[in-house]
Amino acid sequence: MPGGTDEVTGMSEIMKKGDGKTGESVLMPHRGGGRTVLIAVAAIAVIIIIVAAALSTGILGTSSKTEVVALTGAGATFPMPLILKWDDQYYNVTNHKVEVNYGGGGSGAGITQIKDKHLDFAGSDAPLSANDSSTYGLVHIPETLGCVVVAYNEPSVQNLKLDGPTLAEIFMNNITTWNDPAIAALNPGVSLPSDTITTVVRSDSSGTTFVFSGYLSVVSTEFATLYGQGKSVNWPSAIGANGNPGVTQTIKTTAHSIGYIELAYAMDNQVPFALLKNHDGNFVMASPANATAAAQSIGTSLPNGSGDWSKVNVLNAPGANAYPISTLTYILVYKELWNDQSKMNKSAAQALVNFLWWMVHDGQSYSASLYYAPLPTSVVAVDEQTINSLTYNSVALR
């Protein structure tokens, strides 16, 4: 599979614990601009970044004449390659006057930190409940559309095909070998090994897990009943790893394994992934085009940024080419950007609003090269309304 080689992640021990091998690294599919960014996704590193940012006011004085506005975000690793690309590009667009730092850490960590007012913005693949949005004054800004793929490490199998019910059986540990009749039936003529399947899952509170378990809940009544959708799932007999980079690393170094990761991580790290049988009965490859096909089901009746996005999804959407594990992912920000705790100043608030506007417009042009799909126009229209509603001390910033 094609992949870039510009950036290499910094990996924590918790990300390397799959089978004890630590000699390989995982490429962060970033393809950044003029700055080199070393990403530390360990939770401790993220907390250090967040605490340091929380102590600042959002302005770093570099001289008596020049100010650099520093914005800090953290959370979902699903959109992290694209957000890092945006960070670099926007730094250049603003002539090095706005620096956006994004620390990853998982959707759950991002949600916790934004609720505690330790971030300027958070990334999450899992939307907030309507009650949380209202209670905390947070709004959703969908920023991209992507695919969760079923990646595997079984060298003897090429072009693996799976359907939703069989995938659910694998992750419930009801199917335990690669040559199980259910897998064989989906792959006629393929010589499948008798090796035991090792499932690899997220160990952190994860929006990617939320999306994947949501899909399994749609296609399997048994999975929905026993496990259900969530950012954390009590998976049976699985290896846990931190973040999309950690799961990618563990699959690469664990023979006979299977797990779920965002498409960009699979492509840039040359990890094979299965074709999935979609709602219409076709086996389809994960791709930006097929995520866009799935998004046709979204329509135009969308909630506003302060509304309930928990019912908006494109899982197992109809369409001949629709990829069944496609999803929107979100930036979470406060509708009122001034508060006593964070003490964000007006310059930082204005810079954040300008960055968000650029992100959902010009920033979309960077999506396809990193294996994401540009937002549908109906979603961009809602984003525009939401960004226009953001205020600082009750005064609109656009």
NORSUL-V607085 format. One record per run of one state. SS is the DSSP state (h for helix, s for strand, l for the rest). FROM is the first residue (numbers start at 1). LEN is the number of residues. If there is no record, write none. Layout:
BEGIN
ss | from | len
SS | FROM | LEN
SS | FROM | LEN
END
This chain:
BEGIN
ss | from | len
l | 1 | 7
s | 8 | 1
l | 9 | 1
s | 10 | 1
l | 11 | 2
h | 13 | 4
l | 17 | 10
s | 27 | 1
l | 28 | 12
s | 40 | 1
l | 41 | 2
h | 43 | 12
l | 55 | 4
s | 59 | 3
l | 62 | 5
s | 67 | 9
l | 76 | 4
h | 80 | 14
l | 94 | 4
s | 98 | 8
l | 106 | 1
h | 107 | 9
l | 116 | 5
s | 121 | 4
l | 125 | 5
h | 130 | 7
l | 137 | 1
s | 138 | 16
l | 154 | 7
s | 161 | 2
l | 163 | 1
h | 164 | 8
l | 172 | 5
s | 177 | 1
l | 178 | 3
h | 181 | 6
l | 187 | 9
s | 196 | 1
l | 197 | 1
s | 198 | 5
l | 203 | 4
h | 207 | 13
l | 220 | 1
h | 221 | 6
l | 227 | 11
s | 238 | 4
l | 242 | 1
h | 243 | 11
l | 254 | 3
s | 257 | 6
h | 263 | 6
l | 269 | 4
s | 273 | 1
l | 274 | 1
s | 275 | 3
l | 278 | 5
s | 283 | 2
l | 285 | 3
h | 288 | 8
l | 296 | 30
s | 326 | 9
l | 335 | 1
s | 336 | 1
l | 337 | 9
h | 346 | 15
l | 361 | 1
h | 362 | 5
l | 367 | 1
h | 368 | 3
l | 371 | 2
s | 373 | 1
l | 374 | 3
h | 377 | 12
l | 389 | 2
s | 391 | 2
l | 393 | 2
s | 395 | 2
l | 397 | 2
END
